[in-house]
Amino acid sequence: MGNLRTGHIVEAAIWLGFCLFLYIYSFDFEQEIEIYKFGASAWPRTILLLIAIAAIGQLIYNWKKGDGSATSMIAQAHDDSTDGSDHNSLKWYLWTFFLLALPFIYMNLPEGIAAIMSLEQPGLHVAKLVVAAVVVVVYVFAIRGNHVGGILALPILFGAFLQDFGFYAMAPIFILGVMFLFGERRYKRMLVVGGGIFALLLMFFVSLLYVGLPTGNVGWFYDFGTSMVNILQ
């Protein structure tokens, strides 16, 4: 099997399984929208396709070159082990599973709290803000010594926050988070590069393609998202 190891195959299987899961989930919001002829699920599925292609490309690269890529999750797992964590232990896998569960906790817990406490819409928004803050704090502490879990959980957490807090507020944090998890620590460069990537995304999706990105629906995040749309369009 060339230079492939079991870890390479597991890595690719995790990413492809993640794409398959979210692709199936995309049928829950598949509907036509006026501002985009391909429907609400087109862009999420496009992103999933790009992730799947990247995962397959990484697998092929590892098959030919082995562990030559520093950005591979295998290399990140090695970094975990140098921090004192055994990434082959049951504890490490359970901790990774916990990280992956955090986005789904956020997607379900606020509604549960609102139902138990009979909260109206403003109260639900407060519950979402509080739960989101707790989830983020837990995530930040949980990724210490577990880069793989952090890398896997971050895009799912980003997707979980999108509907409530909007693309315009969450995308810059997501971009900086990805750069940090992949080893970048030069904060000025992170801000410059991250800002450039965010600006290009806005120009491409909003100004050029006129795609209706999520503006959020919780308090200040909704106001910020709609203001950004008005400025760009």
Residue frames as a rotation matrix with the C-alpha (Angstrom) as fourth column:
MET 1
0.565 0.825 0.000 0.00
0.825 -0.565 0.000 0.00
0.000 0.000 -1.000 0.00
GLY 2
0.350 -0.505 0.789 2.86
0.247 -0.762 -0.598 2.36
0.904 0.404 -0.142 -0.76
ASN 3
-0.743 -0.660 0.108 3.82
0.135 -0.307 -0.942 4.52
0.655 -0.685 0.318 2.23
LEU 4
0.110 0.883 0.457 0.36
-0.515 -0.343 0.785 4.40
0.850 -0.322 0.417 3.80
ARG 5
-0.960 -0.247 -0.134 -0.01
-0.005 0.489 -0.872 3.58
0.281 -0.836 -0.471 7.46
THR 6
-0.355 0.876 -0.325 -3.15
0.903 0.412 0.124 2.72
0.242 -0.250 -0.937 9.38
GLY 7
-0.285 0.199 -0.938 -3.28
0.559 -0.760 -0.331 6.26
-0.779 -0.618 0.105 10.75
HIS 8
-0.917 -0.067 -0.393 -3.41
-0.257 -0.653 0.712 7.73
-0.304 0.754 0.582 7.24
ILE 9
-0.718 0.684 -0.131 -6.38
0.290 0.465 0.837 5.56
0.633 0.563 -0.532 6.33
VAL 10
-0.190 0.639 -0.745 -8.15
0.976 0.038 -0.216 6.38
-0.110 -0.768 -0.631 9.61
GLU 11
-0.612 -0.106 -0.784 -7.58
0.184 -0.983 -0.011 10.09
-0.769 -0.151 0.621 8.99
ALA 12
-0.935 0.258 -0.244 -9.09
-0.314 -0.274 0.909 9.94
0.168 0.926 0.337 5.51
ALA 13
-0.519 0.774 -0.363 -11.98
0.625 0.633 0.457 7.79
0.583 0.010 -0.812 6.75
ILE 14
-0.347 0.365 -0.864 -12.78
0.779 -0.402 -0.482 10.34
-0.523 -0.840 -0.145 9.48
TRP 15
-0.735 0.025 -0.678 -12.89
-0.243 -0.943 0.229 13.25
-0.633 0.333 0.699 7.03
LEU 16
-0.854 0.422 -0.305 -14.90
-0.238 0.205 0.949 11.33
0.463 0.883 -0.075 4.43
GLY 17
-0.454 0.701 -0.551 -17.29
0.838 0.546 0.005 10.05
0.304 -0.459 -0.835 7.10
PHE 18
-0.494 0.199 -0.846 -17.71
0.421 -0.797 -0.433 13.62
-0.761 -0.570 0.310 8.34
CYS 19
-0.854 0.149 -0.499 -18.54
-0.479 -0.599 0.641 14.76
-0.203 0.786 0.583 4.79
LEU 20
-0.730 0.599 -0.329 -21.02
0.213 0.657 0.723 11.92
0.649 0.458 -0.608 4.31
PHE 21
-0.435 0.558 -0.707 -22.76
0.882 0.105 -0.460 12.68
-0.182 -0.823 -0.538 7.61
LEU 22
-0.487 0.218 -0.846 -23.19
0.045 -0.961 -0.274 16.38
-0.872 -0.172 0.458 6.80
TYR 23
-0.921 0.194 -0.338 -24.24
-0.361 -0.101 0.927 15.61
0.146 0.976 0.163 3.22
ILE 24
-0.543 0.760 -0.359 -27.06
0.668 0.649 0.365 13.44
0.510 -0.042 -0.859 4.54
TYR 25
-0.316 0.387 -0.866 -27.93
0.758 -0.446 -0.476 16.17
-0.570 -0.807 -0.152 7.07
SER 26
-0.908 -0.113 -0.405 -28.10
-0.094 -0.885 0.457 18.76
-0.409 0.453 0.792 4.23
PHE 27
-0.700 0.710 0.076 -31.34
0.390 0.290 0.874 17.20
0.598 0.642 -0.480 2.99
ASP 28
-0.196 0.635 -0.747 -33.04
0.956 -0.045 -0.289 18.64
-0.217 -0.771 -0.598 6.10
PHE 29
0.054 0.215 -0.975 -32.66
0.151 -0.967 -0.205 22.19
-0.987 -0.137 -0.084 4.75
GLU 30
-0.857 -0.312 0.411 -32.74
0.418 0.049 0.907 21.50
-0.303 0.949 0.089 1.03
GLN 31
0.279 0.958 -0.060 -35.14
0.726 -0.251 -0.640 24.05
-0.628 0.135 -0.766 -0.42
GLU 32
-0.003 -0.203 0.979 -35.39
0.880 -0.465 -0.093 26.68
0.474 0.862 0.180 -3.10
ILE 33
0.023 -0.002 -1.000 -34.49
0.644 -0.765 0.016 30.28
-0.765 -0.644 -0.016 -2.26
GLU 34
0.868 0.489 0.083 -35.19
0.382 -0.552 -0.741 33.39
-0.317 0.675 -0.666 -4.29
ILE 35
0.709 -0.602 -0.366 -31.72
-0.591 -0.791 0.157 34.91
-0.384 0.106 -0.917 -4.20
TYR 36
-0.450 -0.893 -0.010 -29.85
-0.787 0.391 0.477 31.79
-0.422 0.222 -0.879 -5.32
LYS 37
0.226 0.690 -0.688 -31.16
-0.951 0.309 -0.003 29.48
0.211 0.655 0.726 -8.02
PHE 38
-0.331 -0.436 -0.837 -29.24
-0.329 0.884 -0.331 26.39
0.884 0.166 -0.437 -6.83
GLY 39
0.601 0.718 -0.351 -31.00
0.096 0.371 0.924 26.30
0.793 -0.589 0.154 -3.47
ALA 40
0.736 -0.215 0.642 -29.97
-0.655 -0.467 0.594 26.50
0.172 -0.858 -0.485 0.17
SER 41
0.772 -0.394 0.498 -27.96
-0.027 0.763 0.646 23.26
-0.635 -0.512 0.579 0.20
ALA 42
0.914 -0.382 0.139 -25.77
0.214 0.162 -0.963 23.96
0.345 0.910 0.230 -2.86
TRP 43
0.350 -0.838 0.418 -22.91
-0.584 -0.544 -0.602 25.82
0.732 -0.033 -0.680 -1.20
PRO 44
0.330 -0.243 0.912 -22.69
-0.843 0.358 0.401 23.59
-0.424 -0.902 -0.087 1.89
ARG 45
0.833 0.008 0.553 -22.49
0.150 0.959 -0.241 20.59
-0.532 0.284 0.797 -0.41
THR 46
0.789 -0.598 0.138 -19.84
-0.010 -0.237 -0.971 22.33
0.614 0.766 -0.193 -2.52
ILE 47
0.221 -0.705 0.674 -17.73
-0.934 -0.352 -0.062 22.91
0.280 -0.616 -0.736 0.60
LEU 48
0.496 0.025 0.868 -18.20
-0.488 0.834 0.255 19.27
-0.718 -0.551 0.426 1.61
LEU 49
0.967 -0.152 0.204 -17.06
0.255 0.554 -0.793 18.19
0.008 0.818 0.575 -1.86
LEU 50
0.494 -0.827 0.267 -13.92
-0.442 -0.504 -0.742 20.31
0.749 0.249 -0.615 -1.53
ILE 51
0.203 -0.387 0.899 -13.20
-0.950 0.146 0.277 18.78
-0.238 -0.910 -0.338 1.90
ALA 52
0.757 0.144 0.637 -13.66
-0.083 0.989 -0.125 15.28
-0.648 0.042 0.761 0.47
ILE 53
0.876 -0.474 0.088 -11.33
0.130 0.057 -0.990 16.06
0.464 0.879 0.112 -2.45
ALA 54
0.272 -0.797 0.539 -8.73
-0.813 -0.490 -0.314 17.43
0.515 -0.353 -0.781 -0.01
ALA 55
0.372 -0.083 0.925 -8.99
-0.718 0.606 0.343 14.29
-0.589 -0.791 0.165 2.13
ILE 56
0.907 -0.023 0.420 -8.53
0.254 0.826 -0.503 12.02
-0.336 0.563 0.755 -0.87
GLY 57
0.706 -0.681 0.195 -5.66
-0.147 -0.410 -0.900 14.20
0.692 0.607 -0.390 -2.09
GLN 58
0.229 -0.611 0.758 -3.98
-0.972 -0.184 0.146 13.96
0.051 -0.770 -0.636 1.33
LEU 59
0.621 0.063 0.781 -4.40
-0.280 0.949 0.146 10.18
-0.732 -0.310 0.607 1.25
ILE 60
0.929 -0.285 0.237 -2.81
0.333 0.360 -0.872 9.96
0.164 0.888 0.429 -2.20
TYR 61
0.485 -0.779 0.397 0.02
-0.573 -0.626 -0.529 12.25
0.660 0.029 -0.751 -1.07
ASN 62
0.251 -0.363 0.897 0.68
-0.885 0.290 0.365 10.08
-0.393 -0.885 -0.249 1.98
TRP 63
0.860 0.105 0.500 0.57
0.066 0.948 -0.312 6.97
-0.507 0.301 0.808 -0.23
LYS 64
0.780 -0.573 0.251 3.34
0.304 -0.005 -0.953 8.44
0.548 0.819 0.171 -2.39
LYS 65
0.079 -0.784 0.616 5.36
-0.263 -0.612 -0.746 10.48
0.962 -0.103 -0.254 0.13
GLY 66
-0.271 -0.146 -0.951 4.55
0.784 0.540 -0.306 9.08
0.559 -0.829 -0.032 3.57
ASP 67
0.473 0.436 -0.765 4.50
0.852 -0.449 0.270 11.55
-0.226 -0.780 -0.584 6.46
GLY 68
-0.495 -0.774 0.396 6.05
0.853 -0.519 0.052 14.37
0.165 0.364 0.917 4.48
SER 69
-0.061 0.553 0.831 3.20
0.265 -0.793 0.548 16.81
0.962 0.254 -0.099 5.06
ALA 70
-0.926 -0.357 -0.126 3.55
0.226 -0.253 -0.941 18.88
0.304 -0.899 0.315 8.22
THR 71
-0.599 0.759 0.254 -0.12
-0.795 -0.600 -0.083 19.81
0.089 -0.252 0.964 8.11
SER 72
-0.298 0.480 -0.825 -1.30
-0.102 0.843 0.527 16.21
0.949 0.242 -0.202 8.22
MET 73
0.593 0.568 0.571 -3.42
-0.664 -0.057 0.746 15.24
0.456 -0.821 0.343 11.20
ILE 74
0.741 -0.413 -0.530 -0.90
0.502 0.864 0.028 12.44
0.446 -0.287 0.848 11.75
ALA 75
-0.352 -0.895 0.275 1.78
0.470 -0.423 -0.775 15.06
0.809 -0.143 0.569 12.36
GLN 76
-0.101 0.396 0.913 -0.60
-0.651 -0.720 0.241 16.88
0.752 -0.570 0.331 14.69
ALA 77
0.891 0.412 -0.190 -1.21
-0.165 0.685 0.710 13.62
0.423 -0.601 0.678 16.56
HIS 78
0.192 -0.908 -0.372 2.55
0.747 0.381 -0.546 13.31
0.637 -0.173 0.751 16.96
ASP 79
-0.491 -0.307 0.815 2.56
-0.157 -0.889 -0.430 16.80
0.857 -0.339 0.388 18.47
ASP 80
0.539 0.752 0.378 -0.11
-0.593 0.021 0.805 15.63
0.598 -0.658 0.458 20.90
SER 81
0.796 -0.231 -0.559 2.08
0.420 0.876 0.237 12.76
0.435 -0.424 0.794 22.02
THR 82
-0.286 -0.949 0.130 5.04
0.568 -0.277 -0.775 15.07
0.771 -0.148 0.619 22.63
ASP 83
-0.260 0.271 0.927 2.80
-0.588 -0.806 0.071 17.04
0.766 -0.526 0.368 25.00
GLY 84
-0.842 -0.165 0.514 2.39
-0.528 0.447 -0.722 13.95
-0.111 -0.879 -0.464 27.13
SER 85
0.171 0.963 0.210 -0.78
-0.764 0.264 -0.589 12.51
-0.622 -0.060 0.781 25.58
ASP 86
-0.791 -0.360 0.495 -0.84
-0.037 0.835 0.549 9.01
-0.611 0.416 -0.673 24.14
HIS 87
-0.327 0.705 -0.629 -2.94
-0.900 -0.436 -0.020 9.36
-0.289 0.559 0.777 20.99
ASN 88
-0.522 0.191 -0.832 -3.44
-0.343 0.846 0.409 5.60
0.781 0.498 -0.376 20.85
SER 89
-0.988 0.116 -0.102 -5.04
0.140 0.387 -0.911 5.43
-0.066 -0.915 -0.399 24.31
LEU 90
-0.250 0.968 0.007 -8.75
0.910 0.232 0.343 5.02
0.330 0.092 -0.939 25.03
LYS 91
0.052 0.227 -0.973 -8.66
0.697 -0.706 -0.127 8.27
-0.715 -0.671 -0.195 27.03
TRP 92
-0.766 -0.413 -0.492 -7.40
-0.042 -0.733 0.679 10.22
-0.641 0.541 0.544 24.01
TYR 93
-0.854 0.488 0.181 -10.11
0.328 0.235 0.915 8.80
0.404 0.841 -0.361 21.75
LEU 94
0.002 0.880 -0.475 -12.82
0.999 0.020 0.041 9.54
0.046 -0.474 -0.879 24.33
TRP 95
-0.170 -0.142 -0.975 -11.56
0.399 -0.915 0.063 13.10
-0.901 -0.379 0.212 24.68
THR 96
-0.979 -0.165 -0.122 -11.61
-0.056 -0.356 0.933 13.49
-0.198 0.920 0.339 20.90
PHE 97
-0.498 0.866 0.048 -15.17
0.721 0.382 0.578 12.17
0.483 0.322 -0.814 20.81
PHE 98
0.062 0.487 -0.871 -16.09
0.864 -0.463 -0.198 14.70
-0.500 -0.740 -0.449 23.50
LEU 99
-0.633 -0.359 -0.686 -14.68
0.010 -0.890 0.456 17.52
-0.774 0.282 0.567 21.36
LEU 100
-0.955 0.290 0.061 -16.68
0.096 0.110 0.989 16.30
0.280 0.951 -0.133 18.37
ALA 101
-0.258 0.911 -0.322 -19.81
0.933 0.322 0.161 16.19
0.251 -0.259 -0.933 20.55
LEU 102
-0.609 -0.035 -0.793 -19.53
0.497 -0.795 -0.347 19.85
-0.618 -0.605 0.501 21.63
PRO 103
-0.938 0.294 -0.184 -21.18
-0.340 -0.670 0.660 21.30
0.071 0.681 0.728 18.48
PHE 104
-0.426 0.820 -0.381 -24.10
0.199 0.496 0.845 18.91
0.883 0.284 -0.374 18.82
ILE 105
-0.374 0.246 -0.894 -24.45
0.922 -0.007 -0.387 19.83
-0.102 -0.969 -0.224 22.50
TYR 106
-0.847 0.035 -0.531 -24.76
0.004 -0.997 -0.072 23.46
-0.532 -0.063 0.844 21.45
MET 107
-0.833 0.518 -0.194 -27.32
-0.306 -0.141 0.941 22.65
0.460 0.844 0.276 18.73
ASN 108
-0.177 0.803 -0.570 -29.64
0.366 0.591 0.719 20.90
0.914 -0.081 -0.399 21.19
LEU 109
-0.534 -0.104 -0.839 -29.05
0.837 0.075 -0.542 22.25
0.119 -0.992 0.047 24.71
PRO 110
-0.984 0.162 -0.074 -30.41
-0.141 -0.963 -0.230 25.84
-0.108 -0.216 0.970 24.36
GLU 111
-0.373 0.901 -0.222 -33.73
-0.523 -0.007 0.852 24.59
0.766 0.434 0.474 22.97
GLY 112
-0.127 0.276 -0.953 -33.94
0.587 0.795 0.152 22.09
0.800 -0.540 -0.263 25.83
ILE 113
-0.806 -0.219 -0.550 -33.30
0.582 -0.466 -0.667 24.83
-0.110 -0.857 0.503 28.38
ALA 114
-0.862 0.507 0.007 -35.89
-0.483 -0.824 0.297 27.07
0.156 0.252 0.955 26.71
ALA 115
-0.179 0.828 -0.532 -38.48
-0.157 0.510 0.846 24.28
0.971 0.235 0.039 26.76
ILE 116
-0.271 0.019 -0.962 -37.87
0.828 0.515 -0.223 23.46
0.491 -0.857 -0.155 30.43
MET 117
-0.721 -0.109 -0.685 -37.96
0.542 -0.704 -0.459 27.12
-0.432 -0.702 0.567 31.51
SER 118
0.289 0.899 0.329 -40.77
0.910 -0.151 -0.386 28.10
-0.297 0.412 -0.861 29.06
LEU 119
-0.378 -0.543 -0.750 -38.61
0.264 -0.840 0.475 30.84
-0.888 -0.018 0.460 27.56
GLU 120
0.821 0.565 -0.082 -39.78
0.141 -0.340 -0.930 33.07
-0.553 0.752 -0.358 24.74
GLN 121
0.772 -0.500 0.393 -37.57
0.498 0.092 -0.862 34.05
0.395 0.861 0.320 21.79
PRO 122
0.482 -0.649 0.589 -35.46
-0.574 -0.741 -0.347 36.64
0.662 -0.171 -0.730 23.69
GLY 123
0.520 -0.253 0.816 -34.86
-0.734 0.357 0.578 34.13
-0.438 -0.899 0.000 26.46
LEU 124
0.868 -0.202 0.454 -33.87
0.360 0.885 -0.294 31.48
-0.343 0.419 0.841 23.92
HIS 125
0.676 -0.640 0.365 -31.32
0.103 -0.409 -0.907 33.88
0.729 0.651 -0.211 22.43
VAL 126
0.378 -0.529 0.760 -29.83
-0.900 -0.402 0.168 34.49
0.217 -0.747 -0.628 25.87
ALA 127
0.686 -0.079 0.723 -29.64
-0.276 0.892 0.359 30.73
-0.673 -0.446 0.590 26.43
LYS 128
0.875 -0.368 0.315 -27.84
0.461 0.434 -0.774 30.33
0.147 0.822 0.549 23.11
LEU 129
0.509 -0.708 0.489 -25.33
-0.408 -0.699 -0.588 33.04
0.758 0.099 -0.644 23.99
VAL 130
0.392 -0.334 0.857 -24.60
-0.895 0.078 0.439 31.50
-0.213 -0.939 -0.268 27.40
VAL 131
0.765 -0.068 0.640 -24.32
0.058 0.998 0.036 27.93
-0.641 0.009 0.767 26.08
ALA 132
0.841 -0.478 0.254 -22.14
0.280 -0.018 -0.960 29.09
0.464 0.878 0.119 23.15
ALA 133
0.408 -0.709 0.576 -19.78
-0.752 -0.618 -0.228 30.91
0.518 -0.340 -0.785 25.55
VAL 134
0.430 -0.212 0.878 -19.47
-0.670 0.577 0.467 27.82
-0.606 -0.789 0.106 27.77
VAL 135
0.890 -0.061 0.451 -18.91
0.299 0.825 -0.480 25.55
-0.343 0.562 0.752 24.76
VAL 136
0.717 -0.656 0.234 -16.15
-0.078 -0.410 -0.909 27.81
0.692 0.634 -0.345 23.40
VAL 137
0.284 -0.613 0.738 -14.38
-0.951 -0.279 0.134 27.93
0.124 -0.739 -0.662 26.78
VAL 138
0.562 -0.022 0.827 -14.60
-0.316 0.918 0.239 24.15
-0.764 -0.395 0.510 27.13
TYR 139
0.949 -0.197 0.247 -13.33
0.308 0.401 -0.863 23.71
0.070 0.895 0.441 23.56
VAL 140
0.561 -0.774 0.294 -10.32
-0.520 -0.606 -0.602 26.00
0.644 0.185 -0.742 24.13
PHE 141
0.113 -0.518 0.848 -9.27
-0.952 0.189 0.242 24.07
-0.286 -0.834 -0.472 27.23
ALA 142
0.653 0.253 0.714 -10.07
-0.200 0.967 -0.160 20.65
-0.730 -0.038 0.682 25.73
ILE 143
0.960 -0.273 -0.061 -7.85
-0.005 0.203 -0.979 21.06
0.280 0.940 0.193 22.65
ARG 144
0.313 -0.894 0.320 -4.73
-0.949 -0.307 0.071 21.40
0.034 -0.326 -0.945 24.78
GLY 145
-0.542 -0.608 0.581 -2.75
-0.589 0.768 0.254 18.27
-0.600 -0.204 -0.774 23.97
ASN 146
-0.202 0.517 0.832 -5.35
0.541 0.767 -0.345 17.15
-0.817 0.380 -0.434 21.39
HIS 147
-0.613 -0.121 -0.781 -4.80
-0.440 -0.768 0.464 18.99
-0.656 0.628 0.418 18.12
VAL 148
-0.967 0.256 0.002 -6.52
0.154 0.575 0.804 16.29
0.204 0.777 -0.595 16.07
GLY 149
-0.266 0.915 -0.303 -9.74
0.949 0.192 -0.251 16.60
-0.171 -0.354 -0.919 18.04
GLY 150
-0.133 0.165 -0.977 -9.52
0.192 -0.963 -0.188 20.37
-0.972 -0.213 0.096 17.80
ILE 151
-0.852 -0.240 -0.465 -8.99
-0.387 -0.307 0.869 20.29
-0.352 0.921 0.169 14.03
LEU 152
-0.816 0.578 0.013 -11.88
0.484 0.669 0.564 17.89
0.317 0.467 -0.825 13.51
ALA 153
-0.157 0.818 -0.553 -14.28
0.939 -0.050 -0.341 19.70
-0.307 -0.572 -0.760 15.84
LEU 154
-0.630 -0.160 -0.760 -13.61
0.176 -0.983 0.061 23.27
-0.756 -0.095 0.648 14.70
PRO 155
-0.939 0.313 -0.145 -15.43
-0.248 -0.320 0.915 23.16
0.239 0.895 0.377 11.31
ILE 156
-0.364 0.852 -0.376 -18.39
0.694 0.517 0.501 21.38
0.622 -0.079 -0.779 12.91
LEU 157
-0.215 0.226 -0.950 -18.51
0.838 -0.457 -0.298 23.99
-0.502 -0.860 -0.091 15.66
PHE 158
-0.892 -0.143 -0.428 -18.30
-0.088 -0.876 0.475 26.72
-0.443 0.461 0.769 13.03
GLY 159
-0.763 0.641 -0.083 -21.23
0.062 0.201 0.978 25.16
0.643 0.741 -0.193 11.19
ALA 160
-0.212 0.694 -0.688 -23.23
0.944 0.327 0.038 24.85
0.251 -0.641 -0.725 14.42
PHE 161
-0.347 0.000 -0.938 -22.75
0.570 -0.794 -0.211 28.56
-0.745 -0.607 0.275 15.19
LEU 162
-0.931 -0.177 0.320 -23.44
0.366 -0.478 0.799 29.83
0.011 0.860 0.509 11.66
GLN 163
-0.218 0.941 0.258 -27.24
0.705 -0.031 0.709 29.95
0.675 0.336 -0.656 11.79
ASP 164
0.570 0.497 -0.654 -27.37
0.822 -0.334 0.462 31.82
0.012 -0.801 -0.599 15.11
PHE 165
0.343 -0.537 -0.771 -24.29
0.352 -0.687 0.636 34.06
-0.871 -0.490 -0.047 14.96
GLY 166
0.932 0.229 -0.281 -23.78
-0.143 -0.480 -0.866 34.45
-0.332 0.847 -0.415 11.22
PHE 167
0.618 -0.707 0.344 -20.96
0.766 0.443 -0.465 34.01
0.177 0.551 0.815 8.74
TYR 168
0.473 -0.428 0.770 -19.71
0.096 -0.844 -0.528 37.59
0.876 0.324 -0.358 9.08
ALA 169
0.555 -0.262 0.790 -18.91
-0.815 -0.360 0.453 37.27
0.166 -0.895 -0.414 12.79
MET 170
0.766 -0.160 0.622 -17.86
-0.213 0.851 0.481 33.62
-0.606 -0.501 0.618 12.84
ALA 171
0.909 -0.386 0.158 -15.71
0.325 0.417 -0.849 33.32
0.262 0.823 0.504 9.69
PRO 172
0.360 -0.842 0.402 -12.81
-0.543 -0.539 -0.644 35.52
0.759 0.013 -0.651 10.94
ILE 173
0.257 -0.229 0.939 -12.67
-0.914 0.258 0.313 33.54
-0.314 -0.939 -0.143 14.20
PHE 174
0.873 0.124 0.471 -12.78
-0.009 0.971 -0.239 30.26
-0.487 0.205 0.849 12.27
ILE 175
0.793 -0.606 0.065 -9.97
0.059 -0.029 -0.998 31.32
0.606 0.795 0.013 9.91
LEU 176
0.125 -0.761 0.637 -7.73
-0.840 -0.423 -0.340 32.42
0.528 -0.493 -0.692 12.80
GLY 177
0.459 0.127 0.879 -8.57
-0.721 0.632 0.285 29.23
-0.520 -0.765 0.382 14.69
VAL 178
0.983 -0.110 0.148 -7.53
0.176 0.788 -0.590 27.05
-0.052 0.606 0.794 11.76
MET 179
0.475 -0.856 0.203 -4.25
-0.226 -0.342 -0.912 28.93
0.850 0.387 -0.356 11.41
PHE 180
0.119 -0.406 0.906 -3.55
-0.984 -0.168 0.054 28.57
0.130 -0.898 -0.420 15.13
LEU 181
0.687 0.231 0.689 -4.33
-0.431 0.893 0.131 24.84
-0.585 -0.387 0.713 15.21
PHE 182
0.912 -0.369 0.180 -2.02
0.375 0.572 -0.729 24.24
0.166 0.732 0.660 12.27
GLY 183
0.300 -0.884 -0.359 0.87
0.948 0.236 0.213 25.81
-0.103 -0.405 0.909 14.12
GLU 184
-0.059 -0.324 0.944 0.93
0.486 -0.835 -0.256 29.49
0.872 0.444 0.207 13.20
ARG 185
0.275 0.106 -0.956 1.91
0.952 -0.167 0.255 31.69
-0.133 -0.980 -0.147 16.16
ARG 186
-0.847 -0.532 0.000 2.95
0.522 -0.831 0.193 34.93
-0.103 0.163 0.981 14.44
TYR 187
-0.162 0.938 -0.307 -0.10
0.752 -0.084 -0.654 36.92
-0.639 -0.336 -0.691 15.45
LYS 188
-0.167 0.069 -0.983 0.49
-0.388 -0.922 0.001 39.93
-0.906 0.382 0.181 13.21
ARG 189
-0.892 -0.186 -0.413 0.79
-0.452 0.307 0.838 37.65
-0.030 0.933 -0.358 10.19
MET 190
-0.720 0.691 0.063 -2.29
0.667 0.715 -0.210 35.74
-0.190 -0.109 -0.976 11.32
LEU 191
-0.004 0.747 -0.665 -4.30
0.318 -0.629 -0.709 38.97
-0.948 -0.215 -0.235 11.41
VAL 192
-0.339 -0.193 -0.921 -3.03
-0.688 -0.617 0.382 40.14
-0.642 0.763 0.077 8.01
VAL 193
-0.966 -0.059 -0.254 -3.46
-0.221 0.699 0.680 36.78
0.137 0.713 -0.688 6.25
GLY 194
-0.618 0.783 -0.071 -6.75
0.706 0.512 -0.490 36.02
-0.347 -0.353 -0.869 8.02
GLY 195
-0.056 0.579 -0.814 -8.12
-0.020 -0.815 -0.578 39.45
-0.998 -0.017 0.057 7.16
GLY 196
-0.592 -0.238 -0.770 -7.09
-0.735 -0.233 0.637 38.99
-0.331 0.943 -0.037 3.54
ILE 197
-0.965 0.262 -0.033 -8.77
0.234 0.906 0.354 35.58
0.123 0.334 -0.935 3.29
PHE 198
-0.325 0.888 -0.325 -11.95
0.658 -0.034 -0.752 36.95
-0.679 -0.458 -0.573 4.88
ALA 199
-0.164 0.219 -0.962 -11.99
-0.424 -0.896 -0.132 39.92
-0.891 0.386 0.240 2.49
LEU 200
-0.849 -0.193 -0.492 -11.57
-0.528 0.305 0.792 37.62
-0.003 0.933 -0.361 -0.53
LEU 201
-0.793 0.609 0.013 -14.42
0.601 0.785 -0.151 35.40
-0.102 -0.112 -0.988 0.68
LEU 202
-0.099 0.781 -0.617 -16.69
0.337 -0.557 -0.759 38.42
-0.936 -0.283 -0.208 1.06
MET 203
-0.366 -0.097 -0.926 -15.78
-0.700 -0.627 0.343 39.76
-0.613 0.773 0.161 -2.37
PHE 204
-0.961 -0.085 -0.265 -16.29
-0.248 0.690 0.680 36.38
0.125 0.719 -0.683 -4.03
PHE 205
-0.695 0.706 -0.138 -19.50
0.719 0.683 -0.127 35.24
0.005 -0.188 -0.982 -2.32
VAL 206
-0.020 0.742 -0.670 -21.27
0.651 -0.499 -0.572 38.50
-0.759 -0.448 -0.473 -1.50
SER 207
-0.053 -0.037 -0.998 -20.12
-0.368 -0.928 0.054 41.10
-0.928 0.370 0.035 -4.01
LEU 208
-0.761 -0.350 -0.546 -19.47
-0.621 0.151 0.769 38.85
-0.187 0.924 -0.332 -7.03
LEU 209
-0.879 0.392 -0.270 -21.86
0.234 0.849 0.473 35.88
0.415 0.353 -0.839 -6.70
TYR 210
-0.447 0.729 0.518 -24.43
-0.746 -0.624 0.234 37.68
0.494 -0.281 0.823 -4.57
VAL 211
-0.303 0.261 -0.917 -24.82
0.329 0.931 0.157 34.65
0.894 -0.254 -0.368 -2.30
GLY 212
0.400 0.552 0.731 -26.98
-0.532 -0.510 0.676 35.12
0.746 -0.660 0.090 0.79
LEU 213
-0.510 -0.655 -0.557 -24.60
0.172 0.557 -0.812 34.09
0.843 -0.511 -0.171 3.56
PRO 214
0.264 0.663 -0.701 -26.09
0.834 0.208 0.512 33.59
0.485 -0.719 -0.497 7.05
THR 215
-0.080 -0.228 0.970 -26.40
-0.133 -0.962 -0.237 36.88
0.988 -0.148 0.046 8.93
GLY 216
-0.914 -0.165 -0.370 -27.26
0.315 0.282 -0.906 35.28
0.254 -0.945 -0.206 12.27
ASN 217
-0.018 0.971 0.238 -30.43
0.224 -0.228 0.947 35.77
0.974 0.070 -0.213 14.26
VAL 218
0.365 0.069 -0.928 -29.19
0.920 0.125 0.371 36.50
0.142 -0.990 -0.018 17.79
GLY 219
0.652 0.008 -0.758 -29.06
0.486 -0.772 0.410 40.11
-0.582 -0.636 -0.507 18.93
TRP 220
0.361 -0.605 -0.710 -25.94
-0.456 -0.779 0.431 42.02
-0.814 0.168 -0.556 18.00
PHE 221
-0.563 -0.619 0.548 -24.77
0.132 0.588 0.798 39.29
-0.816 0.522 -0.249 15.63
TYR 222
0.126 0.704 0.699 -27.86
0.930 0.161 -0.330 39.75
-0.345 0.692 -0.634 13.44
ASP 223
0.860 0.177 -0.478 -27.37
0.097 -0.977 -0.187 43.54
-0.500 0.115 -0.858 13.41
PHE 224
-0.033 -0.966 -0.256 -23.71
-0.424 -0.219 0.879 43.13
-0.905 0.137 -0.403 12.48
GLY 225
-0.509 -0.153 0.847 -24.48
0.515 0.734 0.442 40.60
-0.689 0.662 -0.295 9.73
THR 226
0.469 0.765 0.440 -27.19
0.842 -0.239 -0.483 42.69
-0.265 0.598 -0.757 8.11
SER 227
0.709 -0.295 -0.641 -24.97
-0.210 -0.955 0.207 45.79
-0.674 -0.012 -0.739 8.29
MET 228
-0.393 -0.904 0.168 -22.21
-0.147 0.242 0.959 43.91
-0.908 0.352 -0.228 6.48
VAL 229
-0.225 0.399 0.889 -24.64
0.865 0.502 -0.007 42.81
-0.449 0.767 -0.458 3.76
ASN 230
0.806 0.576 -0.139 -25.87
0.477 -0.770 -0.424 46.38
-0.351 0.276 -0.895 3.27
ILE 231
0.349 -0.759 -0.549 -22.31
-0.424 -0.651 0.630 47.66
-0.836 0.013 -0.549 3.00
LEU 232
-0.576 -0.710 0.405 -21.14
-0.032 0.515 0.857 44.98
-0.817 0.480 -0.319 0.54
GLN 233
-0.411 0.487 0.771 -24.21
0.882 0.428 0.200 44.88
-0.232 0.761 -0.605 -1.68
